[in-house]
């Protein structure tokens, strides 16, 4: 996924069971990048791939 804020972009990989858990993990790990000092959302999450299937 790609995170964007004020023209700054970073790419991250998060492994989760579903999109809701993935977004929760992103905010836990990168919340300070996505919010300002008043905890207002200022960043955007772009899901580059909606699902990933691992074969074991």
PyMOL commands that set and color helices and strands:
alter all, ss='L'
color gray80, all
select helices_A, chain A and resi 19-34
alter helices_A, ss='H'
color red, helices_A
select strands_A, chain A and resi 2-5+8-11+44-46
alter strands_A, ss='S'
color yellow, strands_A
deselect
rebuild
show_as cartoon
